[in-house]
Amino acid sequence: MMDKDTVISVKDLTKKFGNFTAVNNITLQVRRGEIFGFLGANGAGKTTAMRMLCGLSYPTSGSGTVAGYDISRDAEEIKRHIGYMSQKFSLYENLTVWENLNLFATIYGMPSIKIREEIDKAFETLGMKDLRNVLVKEIPLGWKQKLAFTAATLHVPDIVFLDEPTGGVDPATRRKFWEMIYRASSDGMTIFITTHYLDEAEYCHRISIMVDGTIKALDSPEGLKQKYHADTMDEVFRIVAKDAQRFD
């Protein structure tokens, strides 16, 4: 029986495209409130695996649940119980800050009264009240990043999937973004994050490293560094992925 605090659980999850196996029998569990790093080189299968977890693609074989819903049968329910943020931020540049938040909250099915309450609360928390009616294309990159994370979590999902969310931003902005991640995690939200910045992997509670469609390593940052006699996650990654055949 799955523990009530396990919000993602997959076993032998596989995705094939013709004769090509993009994801090959991966098994993992992620707990409530955990910051889980999902690492791998381009082409390792991370995006394909994440699409299955988000209800956007069906597995070829294997099983899994996300927020208690079956990934093969309950794709629409999964979408309602997760948040998602990509490197592109997924914001509408020609809408105002308020209009973006209202749009995403509506997409996630929040009631109108609740939307207004949560948006007002978000503006207060983030100190963005002066930006309420400003077009997104006119606000700085750091604010766009905060806005995108807020849009993905306004409906308080069980899990938020962050697909390389800090790509292209400066170190100071990345640190502030991670402060938002830690606050969400401390409130019980599960964070499932992919990143190419291996120093960020140090901030995760646990990490998996995918190589050629399979999970080659899975543990806490400290556990992985001890296992591979490495000082940094960058060293761990180089050791684990040194024989990888698939790169983009």
C-alpha positions as CSV (number, residue, x, y, z in Angstrom):
1,M,0.0,0.0,0.0
2,M,1.4,3.4,-0.9
3,D,2.2,5.7,2.0
4,K,-0.2,8.7,2.2
5,D,2.8,11.1,2.1
6,T,4.0,9.6,-1.3
7,V,2.7,11.9,-4.0
8,I,4.5,10.5,-7.0
9,S,5.0,6.7,-7.4
10,V,6.1,5.0,-10.6
11,K,7.2,1.4,-11.2
12,D,8.9,0.1,-14.3
13,L,7.7,3.1,-16.3
14,T,8.5,2.8,-20.0
15,K,7.9,4.9,-23.1
16,K,8.7,3.7,-26.6
17,F,8.5,5.5,-29.9
18,G,8.6,2.7,-32.5
19,N,11.9,0.9,-31.9
20,F,13.3,3.7,-29.8
21,T,13.0,3.4,-26.0
22,A,13.0,7.0,-24.6
23,V,12.3,5.9,-21.0
24,N,13.3,2.5,-19.9
25,N,11.7,0.9,-16.7
26,I,12.2,3.7,-14.3
27,T,11.0,3.3,-10.7
28,L,10.9,6.1,-8.1
29,Q,8.8,7.6,-5.3
30,V,8.6,11.3,-4.3
31,R,7.3,12.4,-0.9
32,R,5.0,15.3,0.1
33,G,7.0,18.5,0.6
34,E,10.1,17.1,-1.0
35,I,12.3,19.0,-3.4
36,F,13.2,16.3,-5.9
37,G,15.9,17.0,-8.5
38,F,15.5,15.2,-11.9
39,L,18.8,15.4,-13.6
40,G,20.2,14.1,-16.9
41,A,21.9,15.3,-20.1
42,N,19.8,16.4,-23.0
43,G,18.4,13.3,-24.6
44,A,18.5,11.2,-21.4
45,G,14.7,10.9,-21.3
46,K,13.8,13.5,-18.6
47,T,11.3,15.5,-20.7
48,T,9.5,12.3,-21.9
49,A,9.3,11.0,-18.3
50,M,8.0,14.4,-17.0
51,R,5.4,14.5,-19.7
52,M,4.0,11.1,-18.5
53,L,4.0,12.4,-14.9
54,C,2.1,15.5,-16.0
55,G,-0.6,13.5,-17.8
56,L,0.6,14.7,-21.2
57,S,1.8,11.4,-22.6
58,Y,0.7,7.8,-21.9
59,P,3.3,5.2,-20.9
60,T,4.0,2.2,-23.1
61,S,4.2,0.0,-20.1
62,G,4.6,0.2,-16.3
63,S,2.4,1.9,-13.8
64,G,2.3,5.1,-11.7
65,T,0.3,7.6,-9.7
66,V,0.7,11.3,-9.3
67,A,-1.3,13.1,-6.5
68,G,-3.1,9.8,-6.1
69,Y,-4.3,9.6,-9.7
70,D,-3.3,6.9,-12.2
71,I,-1.1,8.2,-15.0
72,S,-2.7,5.9,-17.6
73,R,-6.3,6.6,-16.7
74,D,-6.6,9.9,-14.9
75,A,-4.6,12.4,-17.0
76,E,-7.2,15.2,-16.6
77,E,-7.3,14.8,-12.9
78,I,-3.6,14.9,-12.7
79,K,-3.5,18.2,-14.6
80,R,-5.9,19.7,-12.1
81,H,-3.7,18.8,-9.2
82,I,-0.3,19.9,-10.4
83,G,1.4,23.1,-11.5
84,Y,3.9,23.4,-14.3
85,M,6.6,26.0,-15.1
86,S,9.0,25.8,-18.0
87,Q,12.2,27.6,-18.8
88,K,10.2,29.8,-21.2
89,F,8.0,30.8,-18.2
90,S,4.8,30.2,-20.3
91,L,3.6,33.8,-19.7
92,Y,1.6,35.9,-22.2
93,E,3.8,38.9,-22.9
94,N,0.9,41.1,-24.1
95,L,-1.3,40.6,-21.1
96,T,-0.8,42.4,-17.8
97,V,0.6,40.8,-14.7
98,W,-3.0,40.6,-13.2
99,E,-4.4,39.2,-16.5
100,N,-1.8,36.4,-16.6
101,L,-2.5,35.3,-13.0
102,N,-6.2,35.4,-13.6
103,L,-5.9,33.4,-16.8
104,F,-3.8,30.6,-15.2
105,A,-6.0,30.5,-12.1
106,T,-9.1,30.1,-14.4
107,I,-7.4,27.4,-16.4
108,Y,-6.7,25.5,-13.2
109,G,-10.3,25.7,-12.3
110,M,-10.3,28.1,-9.3
111,P,-13.6,29.8,-8.4
112,S,-13.8,33.5,-9.3
113,I,-14.0,34.7,-5.7
114,K,-11.0,32.5,-4.7
115,I,-9.0,33.8,-7.7
116,R,-9.4,37.4,-6.6
117,E,-8.4,36.6,-3.0
118,E,-5.4,34.6,-4.0
119,I,-4.2,37.1,-6.6
120,D,-4.4,40.0,-4.0
121,K,-2.5,37.8,-1.5
122,A,0.1,37.1,-4.1
123,F,0.6,40.7,-4.9
124,E,1.0,41.5,-1.2
125,T,3.5,38.7,-0.6
126,L,5.6,39.4,-3.6
127,G,5.5,43.1,-3.4
128,M,4.1,43.4,-6.9
129,K,1.1,45.6,-6.3
130,D,2.7,48.4,-8.4
131,L,3.0,45.9,-11.3
132,R,-0.6,44.8,-11.3
133,N,-1.6,46.5,-14.6
134,V,1.8,46.4,-16.3
135,L,2.3,44.3,-19.4
136,V,4.5,41.2,-18.7
137,K,6.8,42.1,-21.6
138,E,7.7,45.3,-19.7
139,I,8.7,43.8,-16.4
140,P,12.3,42.6,-15.6
141,L,13.3,38.9,-16.1
142,G,13.5,38.3,-12.4
143,W,9.9,39.5,-11.9
144,K,8.8,37.3,-14.8
145,Q,10.3,34.3,-13.1
146,K,8.5,35.1,-9.8
147,L,5.3,35.7,-11.7
148,A,5.5,32.4,-13.6
149,F,6.1,30.4,-10.4
150,T,3.2,32.2,-8.8
151,A,0.9,31.4,-11.8
152,A,1.9,27.8,-11.5
153,T,1.2,27.5,-7.8
154,L,-1.7,30.0,-7.2
155,H,-4.2,27.1,-7.0
156,V,-2.0,25.4,-4.4
157,P,-1.3,22.1,-6.2
158,D,0.0,19.0,-4.6
159,I,3.0,19.1,-6.9
160,V,4.7,21.7,-9.1
161,F,6.9,20.5,-12.0
162,L,9.7,23.0,-12.8
163,D,11.4,22.3,-16.1
164,E,14.7,24.1,-16.1
165,P,13.0,27.2,-14.6
166,T,16.2,29.2,-13.9
167,G,17.8,28.9,-17.3
168,G,19.3,32.2,-18.5
169,V,18.9,34.2,-15.2
170,D,21.7,35.6,-13.1
171,P,22.9,34.0,-9.9
172,A,21.2,36.5,-7.6
173,T,17.8,35.9,-9.2
174,R,18.4,32.2,-9.0
175,R,19.0,32.4,-5.3
176,K,15.7,34.4,-4.8
177,F,13.8,31.9,-6.9
178,W,15.1,29.1,-4.7
179,E,13.8,31.0,-1.7
180,M,10.4,30.7,-3.2
181,I,10.9,27.0,-3.8
182,Y,11.9,26.4,-0.2
183,R,8.8,28.4,1.1
184,A,6.5,26.3,-1.1
185,S,8.2,23.1,0.1
186,S,7.9,24.1,3.8
187,D,4.2,24.6,3.2
188,G,3.9,21.0,2.0
189,M,4.1,21.4,-1.7
190,T,6.2,18.9,-3.6
191,I,8.7,20.4,-6.0
192,F,9.9,18.2,-9.0
193,I,12.6,20.1,-10.8
194,T,15.0,19.6,-13.7
195,T,18.0,21.8,-14.0
196,H,21.3,22.0,-15.8
197,Y,22.9,24.0,-13.0
198,L,24.5,21.3,-10.9
199,D,25.1,23.7,-8.0
200,E,21.3,23.9,-7.7
201,A,21.2,20.1,-7.3
202,E,22.8,20.7,-3.9
203,Y,19.6,22.4,-2.7
204,C,17.4,19.3,-3.4
205,H,16.4,16.8,-0.8
206,R,17.0,14.0,-3.2
207,I,18.2,13.6,-6.8
208,S,17.8,11.1,-9.6
209,I,20.2,11.0,-12.5
210,M,18.9,9.7,-15.8
211,V,21.3,8.2,-18.4
212,D,20.1,6.8,-21.7
213,G,16.5,6.5,-20.5
214,T,17.2,4.8,-17.2
215,I,17.8,6.1,-13.6
216,K,21.4,5.4,-12.9
217,A,21.6,7.1,-9.4
218,L,19.1,8.1,-6.8
219,D,19.8,9.5,-3.3
220,S,20.3,12.7,-1.4
221,P,23.1,15.0,-2.6
222,E,25.3,14.0,0.4
223,G,24.5,10.3,-0.2
224,L,25.5,10.5,-3.8
225,K,28.7,12.4,-3.1
226,Q,29.7,9.8,-0.5
227,K,28.9,6.9,-2.8
228,Y,31.0,8.3,-5.7
229,H,33.7,9.8,-3.5
230,A,33.0,13.3,-5.0
231,D,33.1,16.8,-3.5
232,T,30.4,18.3,-5.7
233,M,27.3,17.2,-7.6
234,D,29.0,18.3,-10.8
235,E,31.6,15.6,-10.1
236,V,28.9,13.0,-9.3
237,F,27.1,13.8,-12.5
238,R,30.3,13.4,-14.6
239,I,31.0,10.1,-13.1
240,V,27.5,8.7,-13.4
241,A,26.9,10.0,-17.0
242,K,30.4,9.4,-18.4
243,D,29.3,6.4,-20.5
244,A,26.1,8.0,-21.8
245,Q,25.3,7.3,-25.5
246,R,22.4,9.7,-26.0
247,F,23.0,13.5,-26.2
248,D,21.2,16.3,-28.0
